Every structure is written in structure tokens, then in C-alpha cells.
Amino acid sequence: MPGYPIAASDRLVQPAQLQQRVRGLFERRGMGPDDAGLLADTLVSADVRGIHSHGVLRVPDYLKKLTSQGVNPRGRPRVVKDSGAVVVVDADNAMGQVACQFTMRRVMDRADQTGIAAAAVRGSNHCGALFYFAEMAAREDKIGIVATNALPTMAPWGGRAKILGINPLAVAMPAGEEPPVILDAAFSASSHGKIRVFHQKAAPIPEGWAFDAAGRPTTDAAQALDGLLQPIGEYKGVGLAIVSGILSSMLSGAAFGTELGNMVDGPEPGADGQFVMALRVAAFVEVEEFKRRVDGLVRQIRTSPAAPGFERCYAPGELEYLTERKYRAEGIPLNAETLRGLDLAERELV
């Protein structure tokens, strides 16, 4: 997968200092210390894994959500329907990160009793990178599955109207000596946020990521932001986005597609939904045997022969794990525009 271009103006920032800075901004926007800390941790955790599209780049947008865009900085999610292994959560118009952490904790607790548990969430908002919540389950010897709906940025296959979101899905599976296997992917070739990073750096995006407004393929980041995201696997990616979106919205009554708002006028507050699931590994198979076999698969992938043009093969989440080790030791490279966004936010909060 193509990485972000590194610019000479990028500056290394220590994760702990960045998290403290961002947490303070959210507290000053009215969030409680725990929720502000969670929100900051999810963003910095994305940056430290190299997922800058869901990192502190989003701080100015999130601050707007908590003020002029109507998101409740003190929202308190609650269970509104309980059906044994299934619950429905109303997020109280809180940030999606608050809703997803609350919900994953509930389904993990329920999976301890039932082996498998799921929840549908309504009244939520943008929840950031999904790996953060799926990995909560993997750390407790469970398989975590999280999906969310998203603002429409894709067209049905063969169309050119933005009516579908990229509706990502994350799955995290525990391993033994190896890092957990974590897939966190939208059903588009790239996320809107990732294209924003390329646009900030005045760099062309890779081929196959986006269409312009007329539905023609483009490598121009500005045209891509005004246009459409390309689905992975053509009609298959569109189909997967539809399925993930239905799970994330129609089981709880959350909005779907154009009901969520749009990229020009912004999202409708409290319209997002998520789907959260936990499977207790021990309910299926002995945990250590499962982890041993996952380790074996990761090592088989790692040692498999590389094709021309590739250095080696990686299991899902392994490249991000290695990036995190590097960035925690050396600092996170942040581009000048992201840093300016943080500086401006701090000045506006004085």
C-alpha cells in the first residue's frame, strides 16, 4: 500500500506530548477529562501507526463538531434495548469514540457470558480509526469486529452520484508472540482523509484512488476531494460498503447514505451509527492453541517469497505495528498544515 509522502517541512513530535496537547484542547471545548483523554488517545494512536488520515489532522474538525456543529461534548451513551447477546445503544449525540468504547466494553462483558455478543449504536458521530476499538477485544482474548457508516463519498458502481459512504470495517484477532492480526479498511481504495493529507502536501495521489466530479479517474488530490472515491474491487467494494452500512445503521435506526449529510454542508449531528461485536475465543477453541496457529500464519506470511517490486509480505496490521515501534521511539512526523491547524485551534481557545 502506498505510504504518505514525507516532506522536508514535516516535524517529529513526541506522542505523549502530542496527546497531552490535544487532550487539553478537547477539555477546553467542554469534554470531561476521561472523554477528552480517550479522544486524544484515539487520534494519536492513529498517527503513531502511520494512519494520519484519522490522526490529529482531525482536531480542528472535531472542535467544530463540539461547538457549532451540535455534537454533545458531555454525551453519555446508554443501553436502550437488551436482548441477551444483543444490545442497542443510544450514544446521546456523543463523539463516536465515546460511543464505541462504551459499546465494546458492554459486548465484551456480555461475550464473557454468552460467547458471542453484538451491539448496534445510534445517536453517534464520527468515531475515528476503528482498529482502536477492535483491538480492545483482542487484548482480552476475544475477536473484535467494528463497523461504521460514513458520509457519502462513493457512487453505486457505474454511477456518479455521491450516495454511499465508504463504511469501514475493522477486525482484530489475538496472537501469541506475534502482534495481533488487525484489519482496518474502508471499502474504497483510499479514505477521504488520506487524500486530504496528499492535498496538504501538494502531492498527486496514486492511480486507482479516486474519480473526478464527472466520474473520470484522477490523480489530482484537489479534483479527488471534489469528486468520488473509487471502491475496492469495483462493484464488489460497493456491495461490501452497502452491507457494512446496513449493519451500522439499520439495526439501530441510525442514518444511512445521504441521510447523514454531505461533505460540503457537513454531517448531521448524532446521525451516525456503528456495529460492534465480540467473540470470546475460548467459547470456540482453546485460547493458546488459537494464538499458536495465528502466530504460525503470521510467520508463514512474513517468510513467503516476495513478488517483484516488493521487499516482503506483511500480515494485516503488522506494518502499522512496526510503524508504531518506530514512531514511539523517534517521534511522529506531522506535516506543516496539521501543525498549523493545532496552533490555530489553541489560539482560538485562548
C-alpha positions in Angstrom: 0.0 0.0 0.0 1.4 3.4 -0.9 2.5 5.4 2.1 2.4 9.2 2.7 5.0 11.3 1.0 7.5 12.8 3.5 8.1 16.5 3.1 11.1 18.5 4.3 8.8 20.6 6.5 7.5 17.6 8.4 8.4 17.8 12.1 8.8 15.0 14.6 6.5 15.2 17.6 6.7 13.0 20.7 3.4 11.0 21.1 3.0 11.7 24.9 3.4 15.5 24.4 1.0 15.5 21.4 -1.6 13.5 23.4 -1.4 15.9 26.3 -1.8 18.9 24.0 -4.8 17.5 22.2 -6.5 16.4 25.4 -6.2 19.9 26.7 -7.9 21.3 23.6 -10.9 19.0 23.9 -11.2 19.7 27.7 -11.4 23.4 26.9 -14.2 22.6 24.4 -16.3 21.2 27.3 -15.4 17.5 27.3 -14.8 15.7 30.6 -11.2 14.7 31.4 -11.8 11.0 30.6 -13.6 11.5 27.3 -11.1 14.2 26.2 -8.3 11.8 27.1 -9.9 9.0 25.1 -10.5 11.2 22.1 -6.9 12.4 22.2 -5.6 8.8 22.6 -7.5 7.5 19.6 -6.2 10.3 17.3 -2.6 10.0 18.5 -2.8 6.2 18.3 -3.8 6.5 14.6 -0.9 8.9 13.9 1.6 6.7 15.7 0.6 3.8 13.5 1.0 6.0 10.4 -2.7 6.4 9.8 -2.5 10.2 9.6 -5.9 10.4 7.9 -7.5 9.6 11.2 -5.0 11.3 13.5 -4.7 14.8 14.9 -5.3 16.2 11.4 -8.9 15.9 12.5 -8.6 18.0 15.7 -10.0 21.3 14.1 -12.9 19.4 12.6 -13.7 17.7 15.9 -13.6 21.0 17.8 -16.1 22.4 15.4 -18.3 19.3 15.9 -18.3 20.0 19.7 -19.4 23.6 19.2 -21.0 25.0 16.1 -21.9 21.5 14.6 -24.0 20.5 17.6 -22.2 17.4 18.9 -22.7 16.9 22.7 -19.3 17.2 24.5 -20.8 15.6 27.6 -22.9 12.9 25.9 -23.5 9.7 27.9 -24.2 6.6 25.9 -26.7 4.1 27.4 -28.2 0.7 26.6 -31.8 1.2 25.4 -32.6 -2.4 24.4 -31.2 -5.6 25.9 -31.9 -8.9 24.2 -29.4 -11.3 25.8 -26.4 -11.5 23.5 -27.6 -8.3 21.7 -27.9 -4.8 22.9 -28.9 -1.5 21.3 -27.0 1.7 22.4 -28.1 5.3 22.2 -24.9 7.4 22.2 -26.7 10.6 23.3 -25.0 12.6 20.4 -21.6 12.0 22.0 -18.4 11.7 19.9 -18.3 8.3 18.2 -15.1 7.3 20.1 -17.0 7.7 23.4 -19.9 5.6 22.0 -17.6 2.9 20.6 -15.5 2.4 23.8 -18.7 2.2 25.9 -20.3 -0.3 23.4 -17.2 -2.5 23.1 -16.9 -2.8 26.8 -20.5 -3.9 27.0 -20.3 -6.5 24.3 -17.0 -7.9 25.8 -18.7 -8.3 29.2 -21.7 -9.9 27.5 -19.4 -12.2 25.4 -17.9 -13.5 28.7 -21.4 -14.9 29.5 -22.7 -15.8 26.0 -19.6 -16.5 24.0 -20.6 -14.0 21.3 -22.3 -10.6 21.6 -23.2 -7.8 19.3 -24.5 -4.2 19.6 -26.0 -1.7 17.3 -25.4 2.0 18.0 -27.4 5.1 17.1 -27.2 8.8 18.0 -23.4 8.7 17.4 -20.9 10.7 15.4 -17.5 10.2 13.7 -15.6 7.6 15.6 -12.1 7.8 14.1 -10.0 4.8 13.3 -11.9 1.6 14.1 -8.8 -0.6 14.9 -8.6 1.1 18.3 -11.9 -0.4 19.4 -11.5 -3.8 17.7 -8.1 -4.2 19.4 -9.8 -3.7 22.8 -11.3 -7.2 22.3 -8.1 -8.8 21.1 -6.3 -7.7 24.2 -8.8 -9.8 26.2 -8.5 -12.9 24.1 -11.6 -12.0 22.0 -12.1 -11.3 18.4 -13.4 -7.7 17.9 -15.4 -6.5 15.0 -16.4 -2.9 14.5 -18.2 -1.2 11.5 -19.4 2.3 11.0 -21.4 4.3 8.4 -19.9 7.3 6.7 -20.7 10.4 4.8 -21.5 9.7 1.1 -18.3 9.9 -1.0 -18.9 7.0 -3.4 -21.4 6.2 -6.2 -23.1 2.9 -6.9 -20.9 1.0 -9.4 -21.5 2.6 -12.8 -22.9 5.8 -11.4 -21.5 9.3 -10.5 -23.8 10.5 -7.6 -22.4 10.5 -4.1 -25.0 8.4 -2.2 -22.8 5.8 -0.5 -20.3 6.0 2.3 -17.0 4.0 2.4 -18.4 2.4 5.6 -15.2 0.8 7.0 -14.8 -2.4 8.9 -12.2 -3.4 11.5 -11.4 -6.9 12.8 -8.8 -7.7 15.4 -7.7 -11.2 16.4 -5.4 -12.1 19.3 -2.0 -13.7 18.6 0.6 -15.2 21.0 4.2 -14.0 20.4 3.3 -12.0 17.3 1.3 -8.8 17.2 -2.5 -9.2 16.8 -3.9 -9.6 13.3 -5.8 -6.3 12.7 -7.6 -5.4 9.5 -9.0 -1.9 9.5 -10.2 -1.0 6.0 -12.8 1.1 4.2 -14.3 -0.3 1.1 -12.8 2.5 -1.0 -9.3 2.4 -2.5 -8.4 5.3 -0.1 -10.1 7.3 2.6 -11.2 11.0 2.1 -8.9 11.9 5.0 -5.9 10.2 3.4 -6.4 12.2 0.2 -6.5 15.3 2.3 -3.0 14.5 3.6 -1.8 14.3 0.0 -3.5 17.5 -0.8 -1.9 19.2 2.1 1.5 18.1 0.8 0.6 19.2 -2.8 1.4 15.6 -3.9 -0.5 13.6 -6.5 -2.5 10.6 -5.2 -1.8 7.1 -6.6 -3.8 5.9 -9.6 -6.9 4.0 -8.7 -7.9 6.0 -5.7 -10.5 8.5 -7.0 -12.6 9.8 -9.8 -13.2 13.5 -10.5 -16.7 15.0 -10.3 -17.5 13.7 -13.8 -16.6 10.1 -12.9 -13.2 10.1 -14.6 -10.1 8.6 -12.9 -7.8 11.2 -11.5 -4.5 11.5 -9.6 -5.1 15.2 -8.7 -5.9 15.4 -5.0 -8.0 18.6 -5.3 -10.1 17.0 -8.1 -10.5 13.9 -6.0 -11.7 15.8 -3.0 -14.4 17.4 -5.2 -15.1 14.0 -6.9 -15.7 10.5 -5.9 -13.7 7.8 -4.1 -13.1 4.6 -6.1 -14.4 1.4 -4.5 -12.0 -1.5 -4.0 -12.8 -4.3 -6.4 -15.2 -2.3 -8.4 -18.8 -3.5 -7.8 -17.6 -5.8 -5.0 -16.3 -2.9 -3.0 -19.6 -1.1 -3.4 -21.5 -4.2 -2.3 -19.4 -4.5 0.8 -19.9 -0.8 1.6 -23.6 -1.3 1.4 -23.6 -4.3 3.7 -21.4 -2.6 6.3 -23.5 0.5 6.1 -26.7 -1.5 6.7 -25.2 -3.3 9.7 -24.0 0.1 11.1 -27.3 1.9 10.7 -30.5 0.0 10.0 -30.2 -2.3 13.1 -30.3 0.7 15.4 -32.2 3.3 13.4 -29.2 5.4 12.6 -28.9 7.3 9.3 -27.6 5.9 6.1 -26.0 7.4 3.0 -27.4 10.9 2.1 -29.4 10.9 5.4 -26.0 11.5 7.2 -25.3 14.9 5.5 -22.6 15.6 2.9 -19.0 16.6 2.5 -19.9 20.2 1.6 -22.5 21.1 4.3 -21.2 18.7 6.9 -22.7 15.8 8.8 -26.0 15.8 10.7 -25.1 15.7 14.4 -26.0 12.4 16.2 -26.9 10.7 12.9 -24.1 8.2 12.8 -24.3 4.5 13.8 -21.9 1.7 14.5 -22.0 -2.1 14.7 -19.8 -3.7 17.4 -19.2 -7.4 18.0 -17.0 -9.5 20.3 -16.3 -13.3 20.1 -14.7 -15.0 23.1 -12.1 -17.3 21.6 -12.3 -19.8 24.5 -16.0 -20.4 23.6 -14.9 -21.9 20.3 -11.4 -23.3 20.9 -8.6 -23.4 23.5 -7.1 -19.9 23.5 -3.4 -20.9 23.5 -3.9 -23.2 20.5 -5.7 -20.4 18.6 -2.9 -18.0 19.3 -0.3 -20.6 18.3 -2.0 -21.1 15.0 -2.3 -17.3 14.4 1.4 -16.9 15.1 2.1 -19.7 12.6 0.1 -17.9 9.9 1.8 -14.6 10.5 5.2 -16.2 10.2 4.2 -18.1 7.1 3.1 -14.8 5.5 6.3 -13.0 6.6 8.6 -15.6 5.2 6.7 -16.2 1.9 8.7 -15.2 -1.2 8.2 -11.6 -2.3 7.0 -10.7 -5.8 9.0 -8.3 -8.0 8.8 -4.8 -6.6 8.1 -5.9 -3.1 10.6 -6.2 -0.2 8.5 -8.6 1.9 5.0 -9.6 2.8 3.1 -8.4 5.9 0.2 -9.8 7.9 -2.7 -7.4 8.4 -1.7 -4.8 11.0 2.0 -5.8 11.0 3.2 -2.8 9.1 1.3 -0.5 11.4 2.8 -2.3 14.4 6.3 -1.7 13.1 5.5 1.9 12.3 4.3 2.4 15.9 7.5 1.0 17.3 9.5 3.4 15.2 7.4 6.5 15.9 7.2 5.9 19.6 11.0 5.8 19.7 11.7 8.6 17.2 8.6 10.8 17.2 5.6 11.1 14.8 6.3 13.0 11.6 3.5 15.6 11.2 3.1 17.9 8.2 3.1 21.7 8.5 -0.6 22.1 7.8 -1.6 19.7 10.5 0.7 21.6 13.0 -0.8 24.9 11.8 -4.2 23.5 12.5 -3.3 22.7 16.1 -1.7 26.1 16.6 -4.8 27.9 15.2 -7.1 25.8 17.4 -5.1 26.8 20.5 -5.2 30.5 19.6 -9.0 30.4 19.1 -9.4 28.8 22.5 -7.5 31.5 24.4 
